[in-house]
Structure formats: structure tokens, C-alpha cells
Amino acid sequence: MIRIIKYCPTCNRSSDKVRFVGEICEVCTADRLRKDFRRRADVVHCERCGRLKVPGGYLKPSDQSMAAALQKQLSERKYKVRVISFDQNAANVEIAVDVGGEEVKFEMRIELAMTHQICQDCYRKSSGYFEAVVQVRGDRERVERFLKKFGTYVTRKGAFIGKVDWIDGGLDIYVSDKALAGMYFTKNGISSEKSYTLYGVKNGRKVYRNTYLIRYGRKD
């Protein structure tokens, strides 16, 4: 069987040395594609918690979150980006582009223009924002156990507890997400007395804060 060897019309590389994409070698194809990609990207960084802004919110700095921040900024082409490494000034990335059904990969160094802002969560924490007050009353040991478990759940779900006020007979927990609080009670079968307080209007709709009262008796 006769083996046909191709030669790249751009660099004269042969197909027995490098992969070809159509009539052009992979190296020259990557060089042509690289010209379609920007070498600078804007990335928003929260100056308080350090998270990076990505579509839909903020995430802790990582190769994956940086890739999400860069995606769609670098080219009008359809592509996938993988971050190899990054610092405050630049990111080394691998770009993958589909060319006629074949994937072509190449590496680039992207200059990062970092903008320092305060994310919504950090702003809310600093301003004392809360959507619900969870009032827990009764046996101190059970109240403390509730606080620990509830605090862990809220944090893992991306919300926060703004403050905790210890009072005679229990405590008041100020939590940033009222829906999340309600979900926790339902999930764990916790009964509560619920009330509402109007605290503003947003987009023409009344906005309420929820108050949940939980009572624990003394242990037997």
C-alpha cells in the first residue's frame, strides 16, 4: 500500500512528522487560530474575600474559576479554555478549537487587567444585611447545637450569618437568605412559628423579612 505524504504549503512540514488538519499542518493551523484570540482579558476580583467574578456569581480563585472568567472574552470563535497557571498579572492557558471535526490545541499567555470591587456578599455582610431572623429559645446546650449545625449548613450553601445576639433564654440569628433558612427547617423536620415584617419595596413589589421562632424544652 502506497503511503501518501503531505507537505504543508506554509512551512513545508511533512505529514509523517506532524498531524495535518485538512491540507495544513497542525502547527500552522494553530498559528493561524492564535491570531483570532485576544491577549488581554478583564477579570473582576473581590478585594475582601478574594473571589473571582464569573457568569452567575463569584467563586474562589482556582484554575477552573479563572477559566470561567476568561471564557467568551478571548474570541468570537467557539472554543474551550483550560487554565494552566495564573497570577495577578497573567494567565497561561490552553485553547482548544474544533476545526472541521478535529480539535486543535495551542497555548497562550493572557494579560489580566484585574478590577478590584466588593462582591455582593461582602457588601451585604459589611452593611448588616439580613433576610430572616431565627429566634431559638430553650435549653442552652440544644440552642448551641442548633447554631453550630445551622451555621455550617448556611455557609456551605453560599449564604452567611450576619450576627448572633445572645439573649436571656436563647439567641437571635440574623441570616442572609430566608428561603435557605426555611429549607433547613423543612429538611430537618424542625417546627417553627413564622411571622413577616415589611422592610421595603423592590421593583414595585413588597419585600418582607421572615422571623422564625424555635422553642426547645429542657432535656429529660
HURACOR-V313139 format. One record per residue. N is the residue number from 1. BURIAL is b if it has 24 or more other ideal C-beta (glycine too) atoms within 12 Angstrom, else e. Layout:
# HURACOR-V313139
[[N & BURIAL] [N & BURIAL]]
This chain:
# HURACOR-V313139
[[1 & e] [2 & e] [3 & e] [4 & e] [5 & e] [6 & b] [7 & e] [8 & b] [9 & e] [10 & e] [11 & e] [12 & e] [13 & e] [14 & e] [15 & e] [16 & e] [17 & e] [18 & e] [19 & e] [20 & b] [21 & b] [22 & e] [23 & e] [24 & b] [25 & b] [26 & b] [27 & b] [28 & b] [29 & b] [30 & b] [31 & e] [32 & e] [33 & b] [34 & b] [35 & e] [36 & e] [37 & b] [38 & b] [39 & e] [40 & e] [41 & b] [42 & e] [43 & b] [44 & b] [45 & b] [46 & b] [47 & e] [48 & e] [49 & b] [50 & e] [51 & b] [52 & b] [53 & b] [54 & b] [55 & e] [56 & e] [57 & e] [58 & b] [59 & b] [60 & e] [61 & b] [62 & e] [63 & e] [64 & e] [65 & b] [66 & b] [67 & b] [68 & b] [69 & b] [70 & b] [71 & b] [72 & e] [73 & b] [74 & b] [75 & b] [76 & e] [77 & e] [78 & e] [79 & b] [80 & e] [81 & b] [82 & b] [83 & b] [84 & e] [85 & e] [86 & b] [87 & e] [88 & e] [89 & e] [90 & e] [91 & b] [92 & b] [93 & b] [94 & b] [95 & b] [96 & b] [97 & b] [98 & e] [99 & b] [100 & e] [101 & e] [102 & e] [103 & e] [104 & b] [105 & b] [106 & b] [107 & e] [108 & b] [109 & b] [110 & b] [111 & e] [112 & b] [113 & e] [114 & b] [115 & e] [116 & e] [117 & e] [118 & e] [119 & b] [120 & e] [121 & b] [122 & e] [123 & e] [124 & e] [125 & b] [126 & e] [127 & e] [128 & e] [129 & b] [130 & b] [131 & b] [132 & b] [133 & b] [134 & b] [135 & b] [136 & b] [137 & b] [138 & e] [139 & e] [140 & e] [141 & e] [142 & e] [143 & b] [144 & e] [145 & e] [146 & b] [147 & b] [148 & e] [149 & e] [150 & b] [151 & b] [152 & e] [153 & b] [154 & b] [155 & e] [156 & e] [157 & e] [158 & e] [159 & b] [160 & b] [161 & b] [162 & b] [163 & e] [164 & b] [165 & e] [166 & e] [167 & e] [168 & e] [169 & e] [170 & b] [171 & b] [172 & b] [173 & b] [174 & b] [175 & b] [176 & b] [177 & b] [178 & b] [179 & e] [180 & b] [181 & b] [182 & e] [183 & e] [184 & b] [185 & b] [186 & e] [187 & e] [188 & e] [189 & e] [190 & b] [191 & e] [192 & b] [193 & e] [194 & e] [195 & e] [196 & e] [197 & e] [198 & e] [199 & e] [200 & e] [201 & e] [202 & e] [203 & e] [204 & e] [205 & e] [206 & e] [207 & e] [208 & e] [209 & b] [210 & b] [211 & b] [212 & b] [213 & b] [214 & b] [215 & e] [216 & b] [217 & e] [218 & e] [219 & e] [220 & e]]
